[in-house]
Amino acid sequence: MFIRISNLFRGFLSLFISGIEKRNPEALLELEQQNLREQVANFNQGLASHAGLCERIMGQVRKLEAEQKDLRAKTAAHLRAGNKSAAGQYALRLQMVEVQLVENRKQLEQAEATYKNLVKARDVAVQTARAKIEGLKGAINDMRMKQAMAEIHEMASGMISTIGGAGDTLNRLHEMVEEERTKAAGRARIAKDSIDMSGVEVKEAEMNALADQALADFAAREGISLPGEASAAPAARSMGAKESESQGG
């Protein structure tokens, strides 16, 4: 029972952590970069230790080469001097040194090859990890951009729906305004038709008659003949002449 509860708790915890990782891929990528730096640092420490081993073997090889040279010279010198026993001892030691020298040279060659392989493996691993990281950075940026575009499209879709709803309201408002405007125009027409214009027309005729009389009086005082009177006077004179001629005959 305890194991089942523990598994359930770990499952919920895993889902929670997975959700956080999905929402924050940049943080997870930064963590992996930090892990890569730590791994490279630890690998470099091991590589430095191996390089130190190579240096120790190389130092041992140099030491054995110097000893080989010295023993060879001593062996030859005692042999030329006729000291066969001493020459034999030096020759035996020279033989042992040469065996060790061959072995150390093999170890140095293997150690150097291993060191080069380790350096190459480190470089390849780092380059591969960096390529993956750069690819993930590009993928995350692309994901963020697509998420932003999706949000923009969703917002635009919501705006279109909202604007469509507002359009219905505007249509209803337009109908109400047109209805009220039509009613107001009808009331204005009714009010206009209800005005009694007879008194206004009489007053206008009276004003025109008074104006004509005032103008005639002014023209008489000033000796100015009005256009209508000028044409009427010759006609009156011609009629008087005709009457006198008829009486004389």
Secondary structure, DSSP 4 states (H G I P E B T S, - for coil): -HHHHHHHHHHHHHHHHHHHHHH-HHHHHHHHHHHHHHHHHHHHHHHHHHHHHHHHHHHHHHHHHHHHHHHHHHHHHHHHTT-HHHHHHHHHHHHHHHHHHHHHHHHHHHHHHHHHHHHHHHHHHHHHHHHHHHHHHHHHHHHHHHHHHHHHHHHHHHHHHHHHHHHHHHHHHHHHHHHHHHHHHHHHHHHHHTS--HHHHHHHHHHHHHHHHHHHHHHHHHT---HHHHHHHHHHHHHHHHHHHHHH-
